[in-house]
Amino acid sequence: MTTKQDSPQSTATEPWIVDQHWDITYQHVADPVAAQFLRTMRDEGKLTGIRCPKCERVLIPPRPFCDRCFVETEGWVDLPPEGVIELFTIVHLRVKGLPDPPYALVYVRPDGADTAIMNYFRGADLSNAAEPPAEVRIGERVGIKFADERTGRMTDFWYEPLG
């Protein structure tokens, strides 16, 4: 990592620029709840949430503890293949290691869940950077689609417009 240091002519209003390069390959172990979520997605082609026994919210992605109540979660819930967009971004700049732009990342709250899960959105023309298409708007209903061949990764599913 190199840092461009202050020069005699620099001022406090000039940006401090830090050049970095990260090229990291890593493995991580999924906790038992996440592992069950990924196995179900791989083997059955469906999303599942997990319920908090105290506040009764259905959490997706599932986690061992409720982030609101701090109690251990229990009780798997099968979620239907539809939901509502809660948040989105459309990427128009190239990011190394990600798909060629434009592409959309959306957080969708599946029907029956109380939280949202992020993934790619497919099936809409994203070429107009000034205006997102009608299918990619907060509150729009979407379908949750699964790959025919799944490997137990988050990229095994994506979102598409309904209809």
N, C-alpha and C positions, 0 to 999 in steps of 0.2 A: 504494500500500500504506500502510495506516495501522496504527500500533501503539498500543495502550492503555498508556500510560506508568504507571510507579509513582506512586501517590498517597501522601500522608503516612500514610494508614490502611492501605496495602497491606503484605503480608508476603511473605516468601520462599516460603511454602507456597501462595499463591494462583496460579492459572494465569496465564501470560503469554499474552495473546490477540493474535493477529495476523490482521487482516482482509485478505484478498487476493481479487482477481478476475483470472483468466487466461482469455482468450478467444483462442486461438491457432489459426490455420490455417497449415499448412505442407506443403511437399512434401519428400520425401527420395528419394534415388537408391538403389535396391537394388544391393548388390554383385552381381557376376556369378553367384555361387552362389545367393543369395536370388532373383535374377531368374529363374534356371532353375527353381527350386522353384515360384515363383508362376506361371510360364508353363505348366509341366506340370500344375499344379493346374487352371489355367484351361482349357487345351486338351484334357486327357485325363481330368480328373475323378479324380485319384488323388494320394496323398501319396507323396513320395519322400524318402529320407534320403541321407546321404552318409557314406562310410566313412573312418575314420582308418586310414592304412596301417600305423601303428605299433601301436596298441592294438586295432585292428580293431573298435572300437565303431561302430555305425551311429547317426549323429546326426540328430535332427530337432528343431527346424527345422535344415536344413542350414546349415553355416557354412564359411567358407574355411579355417579352422584348427581343429584339435582343441583344446578347452578344457582337456584333461588333458595332452596330449603336446606341444602347441604346434608341431605339424607341419602342413603343408598337407594338406587332405583330398582324397580322390580316389575315384572309383567310385560312381556313383549306384546306389541300391537302391530298387526298387519295394516299397512297403509295402502289406499287405493292409488291407481296410477294417474292421478290428476291433482292439481294444486293451483295456488295463486302466487303470482310474482310479488314479492315483498320489496325487492331491491334489484337493481341491475346496473351494469356498466358495459359499454361497447368499446372495445379496444381497437384503435385504428393505427397504432404504432407497433412496429415489430419488436417483440421481446424474444431473445434467444431462448430456445427450448420450448416455446409455446407455438400454437398454430399460426399460420400466416394470417394477418388481419385482413378484413375486419372480422371480429368474432365477439360474441356476447357472453358474459358470465352473469348468471342470474341466481338470486336466492329465492327459492320457492318454498312456501309452506304447504306441504302435502295435506290434502283433506284428512281431517282427523288428528292432525298434529298441531302442537302449539308453538313450535319453533320452525325455522327454515333451514334448508340445506342448499349449498351452492353447487352449481355445475354449469356446463356449457349449454347454450341455446342453439338449436339448429332449425333450419327451415324458414328463415326470413331473410329478406334482402337488407343487408346492413351497410351497403355502400354509401349511403348519404350520411355523411358525418354530422350534418346540421340538424337532422331530424330522425329520431329512432322510428322504426316501423311500428304500426299499430299493434302488432303481435307482441312487442317487447315494451310493455308499459306496466307500471305498478298497478296492481289490481287485476291484471289480465289472467285469465285461466289458461293453464297449459297442461299438456300431456307429459307423462313421464315414460320414456321409452328405454328399452334395454337392448344391448347387443345380443345377437344370437349366440355368440361365443363369449362367455364371461370368464374373467380371471380373478375376481374378488378385489377389484380396484375401483376407485371412485369413477373412473372413466368407463365403467361398464354401463352407465346410464347417462341420459341427457334429457333436456326438455325440448318440446316442440309445440308449435301452435295447435290448438284444438280445431278440429273440423277440416 
